[in-house]
Structure formats: structure tokens, C-alpha cells
Amino acid sequence: MTALAVALAWASPAWAQGAAIAPAPSITPAPLPTDAVVVSTDDAPANMVAEKSIDDLQAMLAAGRMTTGKLADLYVERIGKLDRDGPTLRAVIVTAPAKDLRSDGRDSDDRRKAGKLLGPLDGIPVLIKDNIETQNMPTTAGSLALANNDTGRDAPLVARLRAQGAIILGKTNLSEWANIRSNNSMSGWSAVGGLVRNPYALDRSSCGSSSGSGAAIAASLAAVAVGTETDGSVVCPASMNGLVGLKPTLGLVSRTGVVPISHSQDTPGPMARTVKDAAILLGAMAGSDPADPATASADKHKTDFAAGLSPDALKGVRVGYWKPEMAADLAARFDKALEELTAAGAVLVEVKVPEMKGLGEAESLVLYTELKADMATYLATTPASVGPKTLADLIAFNDAHKDSEMRFFGQETFLKAEKTKGLDDPDYKAARENSARMAGPEGIDAMLKAADAQILVTPTYGTPWLSDPAHGDQFQGPSASELPAVSGYPHLTVPMGLVNGLPAGLSFIGTAWSDALLLKAGYAYEQATHARVAPQYLPTIPADLGPMK
């Protein structure tokens, strides 16, 4: 259905008719299940799941040390301890109904007793970003406009996870509308969930838009989580929360049932504390979806991504690298990473990033045009209880609820998107063609060819900046996300450790469908360095601002 047809199919909303405007729905972030037992801040049981990998959890279940239901309870308890109390991370918007967790847990335990587990995720709690539909929880994208978006549907990727026994534990907070409403936004904030706090330093940004998924997994609020990315929204929060994050090749994972920005760039991706856990989650999510034409080739490229992981995977592999402008401390850590790659057997070749004049402008036109069209298409499928059915309706909703929706920043990007001319606009079509060519064949592919390399590496981003409601994101430092995002090529980030107490990530970038290769390389780097450091929930990062002695 076209955007115009969608607009006509839903008669003018109340605010467009001059009628009285209903107050914004009131949401209290994430009520826990009514029968959940939340531990106090000094109790130990919830610490049993801290820093545990999927393999660790499966071993605990196999040994009979706990049931699947008890495992879910421990994570719910930990959410109570760290997300609602204590450091108050605000990473989780809602947990699944207790009856569903109990039922799913019993089913998993029954399969385990019968020796019929559905795979490595059977019985493992997984968090889902709250712009991805789940049949037993609303999908808000962080906006009060979607407070009643209880579709009763599982997105195909969620259905795949359930079919393999995963326990869908809850929904994570995010930058509202996946950070597309305003260029002056404060990453990690939504009207529904508030501001996500970084577990490494609570006054620092968790980046966006998958901020809640990042902070939650860094804090061990679940085993793994699903995020989504349009440009940087998996790899940035992964990098800045000390995690592994993969933006897959566009088309490897279904986007159906995901609140959209851009069909040319949107993709869900796994976020985890280890490369193997990310590989396991990717394998469970990936696959073709008839409702998403971009995934037509996914089944051909889906594999057991975890099976081929080896600490020797970098030996003899040619790796191109480039050094962007960055702070001296980050540059020193990247130099050390290059030494670590060499020690792991990689053959390093320095490359230059081609000049791509106009890429940013072209990407923006593509995102704005597709946001208007794709959002209308999605909103047409939402229940009648969701009033807005077009981007214009969302803009009107935000204007009508400024006190709750626009306390910290506006909706300038929404307004720009509303002025675009549709998917048949020649300027849009040219921008998409040119940007994809520059980022892919003339960008990543050209760099790989120049270095005769299979993989490119560079710092993912800088380190987390201070959260600032007055001025929005104060981003400084490099960013590796644009070329893989625009081209649709895969992009993996793996922890390099801490730089001045804050996490930094190393990016592994390849051509289309090289996801398995990137995971192998990232795993080898991870095993060679064990660079990830668990968070300590510090209120801030101490700095000596006194005079030099």
C-alpha cells in the first residue's frame, strides 16, 4: 500500500480535525511480573548469572544446578537489582509476563529431560529491542505514540528464536524512534523508558539506538540481546558498552515486524559479551522471509556461524587497516590492537579511505525519503488503538505532547522527512544508487582490492561521551559505521578493552555476505587478547584536573 493510500485509509486523526487531544498515555517503565521476587541490592543470587556465556548457562542447566524457569527468575531479579534499583540503568522497558516465562521454561526443561533440545539457545533468556514486535508485549519504539502498539505478533526473527527454544525475557529501551527524530537528540533516551545509563560510567552515554540492548548485556541482564542498526545503532552501543555487536549483511535477517527507518539500510543484529554468543544468536535469527524480499538469498548464506570459530583464524589472513583522526589515547590503543593482530598471524596492510564527496548528503536523502514511506507502511499494520498512521500524524502527536515527548530535543529530522517526495522521486533514486556505489564497490570493495585483503579493521568509535540533556550528543572521535551501513555490508565490533576507564571497540568490516569470515577473525582477536573488562557501575570516571606537579 502506498503512503498516500495509507493516509487516506485512516480518516483524519483527532488532532488534525481540531478536536480535543487526548493526553499522552502514561507509562511506568517495565513493571516486573507480579509474582517476581526481586532481590535486595546486597543479595547474591542474581550474581550467579553475571558474565555467564551461553555455554556456561547450558552447562548449569545440563548439570541440574537450576531449571530454566529459575534461570529466567535470576535474570528478572538482576533486572530488579540493577535496572530498577542500584545504578538504575533503565535498559529494560518491560519483562515478559511471568506466566509466559514459566510456561516456556517448563517446555524447555521437558525437552532437556527428553534429550530433544532445539539448539544451543534452548532455555537461554534473550532480550529484544523494543522496536521489534513480540506477541506478548507492546512494541513502542520508545514513543508514547506507540504505547498501545500491542500487535499480538512475533516478528519473524523472534518467531525463529522461540522455535529454537530461546526464552524471550523482555524488551530493551532505545533511543526513541531509533534515533531518527532529531539530529540534536540525546542517545539512549526515550519518552517511554527514560535515559539508559552506561554500566561503565553512569554519567556517560550508552550510545544509540540500541542503547538498552547494549547496557543490558554489559550488565548481564540477559545472556544476549537483539539490536537494530540503520547506521551505527548496533556497533556504537556495542563498542561503548564493552560488547561484541554485528550488523549483518543486509538481507541475512528479516526486518518484517521491525519499526522501520529505511528498507535500504535497516537490519537487526546480535549483541553479546563474546563473539561465540553473538555467532550463536545470529545463526538462530538468520534466514529467508517471504515478506522481506531483501532476504531472498539469506538461506543460502545462513550457516552454523559458531561452528567455524578458531583462535587460529587470523593466521596468514591479509587485513587492511586505516587510522582515522582520533584522540591520542585511542590511537595508542589501536596501535596496540594492530600489534595484537600481527601476533595472531594477520598480515597487515595500510589502506586509504577513498574520497566520497556527497555520500553523507545522499544517505540523508535516502533515509528521510524511506522513513516517510516505510513508516506509513508499518503504521498501517498496527492496531486501531494506535492513532497515528503516517509520519505527519506522528509529528502532530509530538507537537500535541511536547511536555513528555520533546522535553530535551525536537523533531527536526521528522519534519525534513515529511517534506520528501516519495520513492519515485528521481533525486531519491539517484541518491540511493550513488550512495550504494560509493560505499560498496568504490569504498569497501576498492579498499579490500587495493590491499589485496579479505578484511578491513579500524576503531569502531571513540569512547562514551557525557550524557547531556541540554546540548544532546557531544560526539567526538572516529566512526566506522557509514560505509558498511550504506553499502549493506557486514560490520563487527569486538572489545579492545578500556581507554581511560571507558570501553572502545575494534571494527572488522568485509564485503557482502562475509559475516562468517568477520566472526572468525573477531573470535581469533578476542581469544588472543581477552580484552573485555566487566563494568563496575562507577558514577563517573575520575579525572585529575589539578595542576601539574
Summary of the structure (lengths in Angstrom):
residues: 549
radius of gyration: 22.2
end to end distance: 69.2
largest distance: 71.6
contacts: 2101
relative contact order: 0.13
helix: 38%
strand: 14%
